[in-house]
Amino acid sequence: MFLAYVWRTKNFYSNCMSQAKKTQSAESSFDWSAIFPYIAIPVALVVSALLFVNVLGDPANFEGGDAEKGHPLNVLGTIHKGGFIVPLLITVNLVVIIFFVERLISLSKAKGKGNTSKFVRQIRTLLNNGQVDQAIAACDAQRGSVAAVVKAGLTKYKAVDGDASMDKEARVTAVKNELDEASALELPMLSKNLVILSTCASLGVLVGLLGTVRGMITSFEAMATAGAPDATALSLGISEALINTFLGILGSAIAIILFNFFSTRIDSLTHAIDEAGFSVAQSVGAKK
């Protein structure tokens, strides 16, 4: 009876530990990048609103301490005169900066530890010499998206190499299919969140134009006032128009530059993946 109790207790403990490991593995594999935009964009909006109210709208930035009617004393006060569109434009600029950092980190990881071109040449040399295991070890050392795709192809290569039931053409097809599947998993991760940068490039100009039109309406209303135009209201409208134009163009220009920068890097990684995959498939086809 005692031995049976000990055995049941041991099995219960083993099951608990196994379940805990599975839960820990599931938590560690959770893709935080999937929810990152849903966190970053609202946070950027809140930060922009706080900056507009507490920093740009500080009474010390205006004559008489009046943010509504006082003349701005510095650049911060002038930006605040841009109106309620300004926080939206600041949000666009912050989002561009946030996702610049996010994409820079992600693409640096995707590139791997060493030079990508050198890695591809190394893989080609190792495969030409028939050193498949060394090529897999090089993939483990390199890491990144290119190495992941090459390793998937090499692993399949080893699996089908000793299969007597498959001819050379079938082995080549199996390796190519594995490379295509691995590439299909890696490539979307490279361009992830780039759509946010492209959206900011268009949105910045449109929101800035909206603020500009609103500022010009304010200016014309001041000029249409009976008698002498209100110089304060007129300057307020012009200031609102120019500030929104400036912030909108700034955010759009930065977003366009960064989008093209990251697109070039992604094209380079994609070319490296294709080149390395071709080398693996060619090596399989050349083997008798």
C-alpha positions in Angstrom: 0.0 0.0 0.0 2.8 2.4 0.9 4.6 1.7 -2.3 1.4 2.2 -4.3 0.9 5.6 -2.6 4.5 6.6 -3.3 4.0 5.6 -7.0 0.8 7.6 -7.4 2.4 10.6 -5.7 5.4 10.4 -8.0 3.2 10.2 -11.1 1.1 13.2 -9.9 4.2 15.2 -9.3 5.6 14.3 -12.8 2.3 15.3 -14.4 2.3 18.6 -12.6 5.9 19.4 -13.7 5.1 18.4 -17.3 2.1 20.7 -17.3 4.1 23.6 -15.8 6.8 23.2 -18.5 4.1 23.2 -21.2 2.5 26.4 -19.8 5.9 28.1 -19.4 6.8 27.1 -23.0 3.5 28.5 -24.3 4.0 31.8 -22.4 7.6 32.1 -23.7 6.4 31.6 -27.3 3.7 34.3 -27.0 4.2 36.7 -29.9 4.4 40.1 -28.2 5.1 41.8 -31.5 1.5 41.0 -32.6 0.0 43.2 -29.9 2.8 45.8 -29.9 1.0 48.2 -32.3 -2.1 48.1 -30.2 -0.1 49.3 -27.2 2.3 51.6 -28.8 -0.2 53.8 -30.7 -2.5 54.6 -27.8 0.5 55.3 -25.6 1.8 57.7 -28.2 -1.6 59.4 -28.3 -1.7 59.8 -24.5 1.9 61.1 -24.4 1.1 63.6 -27.2 -1.9 64.9 -25.3 0.1 65.3 -22.1 2.8 67.1 -23.9 0.3 69.4 -25.6 -1.4 70.3 -22.3 1.4 70.3 -19.8 4.5 71.3 -21.8 3.3 73.3 -24.8 0.4 74.8 -22.9 2.4 75.8 -19.9 1.3 79.4 -18.9 5.0 80.4 -18.8 5.0 80.1 -22.6 2.5 82.9 -23.1 2.1 86.6 -22.3 0.1 87.1 -19.1 0.1 83.4 -18.5 -3.0 83.0 -20.7 -2.6 80.0 -23.1 -5.8 80.9 -24.9 -5.4 84.6 -25.7 -1.8 85.4 -24.7 0.8 85.9 -27.4 3.4 83.0 -27.4 6.8 83.9 -26.0 8.7 81.0 -27.4 8.6 78.1 -29.9 6.6 75.8 -27.5 3.9 78.4 -27.2 3.8 78.9 -31.0 3.4 75.2 -31.5 0.5 75.1 -28.9 -1.2 77.8 -31.0 -1.6 75.2 -33.7 -4.8 74.0 -31.9 -6.2 70.6 -31.1 -4.8 69.1 -34.4 -1.2 69.4 -32.9 -1.5 66.4 -30.5 -2.6 64.2 -33.5 0.4 65.3 -35.5 2.7 64.8 -32.6 1.3 61.3 -32.3 2.1 60.6 -35.9 5.7 61.7 -35.4 6.0 59.6 -32.2 4.6 56.5 -33.9 7.1 57.0 -36.7 10.0 57.1 -34.2 8.6 54.1 -32.2 8.3 51.9 -35.2 11.6 53.0 -36.6 13.2 51.6 -33.4 11.1 48.5 -33.5 11.9 47.7 -37.1 15.6 48.5 -36.6 15.8 46.0 -33.8 13.7 43.3 -35.6 15.7 43.5 -38.8 19.0 43.5 -36.9 17.9 40.2 -35.4 16.7 38.9 -38.7 20.0 39.7 -40.3 21.8 37.5 -37.8 25.2 37.9 -36.0 27.6 38.1 -39.0 27.7 39.6 -42.5 24.9 38.0 -44.6 26.8 37.9 -47.9 29.8 36.3 -46.2 27.5 33.7 -44.6 25.9 32.8 -47.9 29.4 32.4 -49.5 30.4 30.2 -46.5 27.3 28.0 -47.0 28.0 27.6 -50.7 31.6 26.6 -50.0 30.7 24.1 -47.4 28.0 22.5 -49.6 30.4 22.3 -52.5 32.7 20.3 -50.2 29.9 18.1 -49.0 30.1 19.4 -45.4 26.4 19.5 -44.6 26.8 19.2 -40.8 29.3 22.1 -40.8 26.8 24.2 -42.8 24.1 23.5 -40.2 26.5 24.5 -37.5 27.3 27.7 -39.4 23.5 28.4 -39.5 23.3 27.9 -35.7 26.1 30.4 -35.3 24.7 33.0 -37.7 21.1 32.9 -36.6 18.5 35.2 -38.2 16.0 34.7 -41.0 18.5 33.7 -43.7 20.1 31.1 -41.4 16.7 29.8 -40.4 15.6 29.2 -44.0 19.0 27.6 -44.9 18.9 25.4 -41.9 15.4 24.1 -42.7 16.6 23.2 -46.2 19.8 21.5 -45.0 17.8 19.5 -42.4 15.5 18.3 -45.1 18.5 17.6 -47.2 19.9 15.3 -44.6 16.6 13.6 -44.1 16.1 12.7 -47.8 19.7 12.1 -48.6 19.7 8.5 -47.3 16.2 7.7 -48.6 16.7 5.0 -51.2 13.0 5.2 -52.2 13.5 8.7 -53.6 15.3 9.6 -56.8 17.3 12.7 -57.3 14.5 14.8 -58.7 12.2 13.9 -55.8 14.9 14.8 -53.3 15.4 18.2 -55.0 11.7 18.8 -55.0 11.4 17.9 -51.3 14.2 20.3 -50.4 12.8 23.1 -52.5 9.4 22.7 -50.9 11.0 22.9 -47.5 12.9 26.1 -48.5 9.7 27.6 -49.8 7.8 26.9 -46.7 10.5 28.3 -44.5 10.7 31.4 -46.6 7.0 31.9 -46.5 7.2 31.9 -42.7 10.2 34.3 -42.5 9.4 36.9 -45.1 6.2 38.3 -43.6 8.0 38.9 -40.4 10.5 41.1 -42.2 7.9 43.5 -43.6 5.7 43.4 -40.5 4.6 46.9 -39.3 6.0 48.6 -42.3 2.4 49.4 -43.3 2.2 51.6 -40.2 5.1 53.7 -41.5 3.5 54.0 -45.0 0.2 54.9 -43.3 1.9 57.7 -41.3 3.5 59.0 -44.5 0.0 59.6 -45.9 -1.8 60.4 -42.7 0.7 63.1 -41.6 0.1 65.2 -44.7 -3.7 64.8 -44.5 -3.9 65.7 -40.9 -1.6 68.6 -41.4 -3.7 69.8 -44.3 -6.8 69.5 -42.1 -5.1 71.8 -39.5 -4.0 74.2 -42.2 -7.5 74.5 -43.6 -8.9 75.1 -40.1 -6.3 77.8 -39.4 -7.0 79.6 -42.7 -10.7 79.5 -41.8 -9.9 81.2 -38.5 -7.8 83.8 -40.3 -10.6 84.7 -42.8 -13.1 84.9 -40.0 -10.8 87.4 -38.3 -10.5 89.4 -41.5 -14.3 89.4 -42.0 -14.9 91.0 -38.6 -16.6 94.3 -38.8 -14.2 97.3 -38.6 -10.5 96.7 -38.3 -9.4 93.1 -38.3 -8.5 91.5 -35.0 -4.7 91.2 -35.3 -4.6 88.6 -32.5 -7.2 86.4 -34.1 -5.6 86.8 -37.5 -2.1 85.8 -36.3 -3.6 82.9 -34.3 -5.2 81.5 -37.5 -2.0 81.9 -39.6 0.1 80.4 -36.8 -2.3 77.4 -36.6 -2.1 76.9 -40.3 1.7 77.0 -40.5 2.4 74.9 -37.4 0.1 72.1 -38.6 1.6 72.2 -42.1 5.1 72.0 -40.6 4.4 69.0 -38.3 2.4 67.2 -41.0 5.2 67.5 -43.6 7.8 66.6 -41.1 6.1 63.4 -40.0 5.4 62.3 -43.6 8.9 63.1 -44.8 10.5 61.0 -42.0 8.1 58.2 -42.5 8.8 58.0 -46.3 12.5 58.0 -45.7 12.3 55.3 -43.1 9.9 53.2 -45.2 12.3 53.2 -48.2 15.3 52.5 -45.9 13.7 49.4 -44.4 12.3 48.3 -47.8 15.9 48.3 -49.1 17.1 46.3 -46.1 14.3 43.8 -46.5 15.1 43.4 -50.3 18.7 42.7 -49.4 17.7 40.0 -46.9 15.2 38.5 -49.3 17.9 38.3 -52.0 20.2 36.6 -49.5 17.5 34.0 -48.6 16.9 33.3 -52.3 20.6 33.0 -53.0 21.2 30.7 -50.1 18.2 28.5 -50.9 19.3 28.2 -54.5 22.8 27.1 -53.3 21.2 24.3 -51.2 18.9 23.1 -54.0 21.8 23.2 -56.5 23.9 21.1 -54.1 21.2 18.5 -53.8 20.8 18.4 -57.6 24.5 18.1 -58.2 24.9 15.1 -55.9 24.7 11.8 -57.6 
